[in-house]
């Protein structure tokens, strides 16, 4: 007797990722002139959307527990909502324009490959000016030329996962993730009077979820 293979249970999110690829395939076929139109492919409802946010006192408690080199990174993400691994930690000084009062991400360097501009608030300017002083001191005192905005003694920061987890536990916020900073940044901008659509453009969010 053949034992039937156990069927794997998949989530709506997993199915939606496959449907997204299928939609993309149809779009490419239309662009290549292979198809005239594409079928309607409805997406399933996902109930696993994260909803974590940081209140100001929670963020400050976590930031105080981080090493000196990592606290500015988290503060930057809290203000801008930019992704820490791919956008904050890779940010270089040519993309910081103090004269124009803006920070830029070049096209092709973001998750959706679109460029992005974030206008400096007073808080963000102070943060970046402090980082510039740290970087300039490295050059004058030790001869180190560092292109990265956030670094450890001139060396790039590869990850802050372990330090983040430890800081959250010490601050009484276990289980929080860096991505919560992205949602918090949008909420803070909306509370400050910035239209949600504009806030999402500044942080790089595609959907409200």
C-alpha positions in Angstrom: 0.0 0.0 0.0 1.3 3.4 -0.9 1.3 5.9 1.9 0.1 9.3 0.6 2.6 12.1 0.8 1.8 14.5 3.6 0.5 17.7 2.2 2.3 20.9 3.2 0.2 23.7 4.6 1.1 27.1 3.1 0.0 30.5 4.3 -1.8 33.1 2.3 1.4 35.1 2.2 3.3 32.3 0.6 0.6 31.9 -2.0 0.6 35.6 -2.7 4.3 35.6 -3.3 3.9 32.9 -5.9 1.0 34.8 -7.5 3.1 38.0 -7.6 5.7 36.1 -9.6 3.0 34.8 -11.9 1.7 38.4 -12.5 5.2 39.5 -13.2 5.6 36.8 -15.8 2.5 37.9 -17.6 3.7 41.5 -17.5 7.0 40.6 -19.1 5.2 38.5 -21.7 3.1 41.6 -22.6 6.2 43.8 -22.8 7.8 41.3 -25.1 4.8 41.2 -27.4 4.0 37.6 -26.6 0.6 38.4 -25.1 -2.0 41.1 -25.7 -3.5 41.1 -22.2 -3.2 39.3 -18.9 -5.8 37.5 -16.8 -7.1 38.9 -13.6 -5.3 37.2 -10.7 -6.9 38.0 -7.3 -4.7 38.0 -4.2 -5.6 36.3 -0.9 -6.1 38.3 2.3 -3.1 38.2 4.6 -3.5 38.4 8.3 0.1 38.4 9.3 0.9 42.1 8.7 3.2 43.3 11.5 1.9 46.2 13.5 4.8 47.0 15.9 5.5 50.7 16.7 7.9 52.4 19.1 6.8 55.1 21.5 9.4 57.8 22.1 10.3 56.5 25.6 10.7 52.9 24.3 12.9 54.0 21.4 15.1 56.1 23.8 15.4 53.2 26.2 16.6 50.8 23.5 19.0 53.4 22.0 20.6 53.9 25.4 21.5 50.2 25.6 23.2 50.1 22.2 27.0 50.6 21.7 28.1 54.1 20.7 28.7 53.2 17.1 25.2 51.6 16.7 23.0 54.1 18.5 23.3 56.7 15.6 22.2 54.1 13.1 19.1 53.3 15.0 18.3 57.0 15.5 18.7 57.6 11.8 16.3 54.7 11.0 13.8 56.1 13.6 13.8 59.4 11.9 13.9 58.4 8.2 12.3 55.0 8.3 15.0 53.7 5.9 16.0 50.1 6.0 19.0 49.5 8.2 20.9 46.7 6.4 20.5 47.9 2.8 20.0 51.7 3.1 21.4 53.1 6.4 24.5 50.9 6.9 25.5 51.4 3.2 24.9 55.1 3.2 28.0 57.1 2.1 28.9 60.8 2.5 28.4 61.8 -1.2 24.7 61.1 -0.6 24.5 63.6 2.3 24.1 67.2 1.1 24.3 69.6 4.0 24.0 72.6 1.8 20.8 71.4 0.2 19.6 69.9 3.5 18.9 66.4 2.1 20.0 62.8 2.2 19.7 60.8 -1.1 19.5 57.2 -2.1 20.6 56.7 -5.7 18.3 54.8 -8.2 19.2 51.1 -8.2 20.3 51.1 -4.5 16.9 50.6 -2.9 14.7 47.5 -2.7 12.4 48.8 -5.5 15.4 50.3 -7.4 13.9 53.8 -7.2 15.9 56.8 -5.9 14.8 58.6 -2.8 15.3 61.9 -1.1 14.8 62.7 2.6 14.8 66.4 3.6 16.8 67.0 6.8 14.9 67.9 9.9 16.8 69.7 12.7 17.2 66.4 14.5 18.5 64.6 11.5 20.9 67.4 10.6 22.3 67.3 14.2 22.7 63.5 14.0 24.5 63.6 10.6 26.7 66.6 11.7 27.8 64.6 14.7 28.6 61.6 12.5 30.6 63.9 10.2 32.7 65.1 13.1 33.5 61.5 14.1 34.5 60.7 10.5 36.6 63.9 10.1 38.4 63.1 13.4 39.4 59.7 12.1 41.0 61.4 9.1 42.8 64.1 11.0 43.9 62.0 14.0 44.5 58.6 12.4 44.7 59.2 8.7 41.7 57.0 8.0 39.4 58.0 5.1 36.0 56.6 5.7 33.2 56.8 3.0 30.5 55.4 5.2 28.2 57.6 7.3 27.9 55.0 10.0 30.9 52.9 10.9 33.0 51.4 13.7 36.3 53.2 13.8 36.2 53.6 10.0 35.2 50.1 9.3 31.7 49.3 7.8 29.1 47.9 10.2 27.9 44.6 8.8 25.0 43.8 11.2 23.6 45.0 14.5 21.2 42.1 15.0 22.8 40.6 18.2 23.3 44.1 19.8 19.8 45.1 18.9 18.2 42.0 20.5 20.3 42.5 23.7 19.4 46.2 23.9 15.7 45.4 23.5 15.8 42.9 26.3 17.7 45.3 28.6 15.2 48.1 27.7 12.2 46.0 28.5 11.1 45.6 24.9 11.9 42.0 24.0 10.9 40.7 20.6 11.0 44.1 18.9 12.5 44.2 15.4 14.3 47.0 13.5 11.6 47.0 10.9 9.3 48.5 13.6 11.3 51.7 13.2 10.1 52.0 9.6 6.4 51.9 10.6 7.1 54.3 13.5 8.8 56.8 11.2 5.8 57.0 8.9 3.4 57.4 11.9 5.6 60.1 13.4 5.6 62.0 10.1 1.8 61.8 9.8 1.4 63.0 13.3 3.6 65.9 12.5 1.2 66.9 9.6 3.0 65.3 6.6 0.5 63.6 4.3 0.7 59.8 4.5 1.5 59.5 0.8 4.4 61.8 1.1 5.7 60.1 4.2 5.6 56.7 2.4 7.6 58.2 -0.5 10.2 59.4 1.9 10.6 56.1 3.7 10.2 53.9 0.6 7.0 52.2 1.5 4.9 50.9 -1.4 1.7 49.9 0.5 0.1 51.1 3.7 0.3 47.6 5.2 
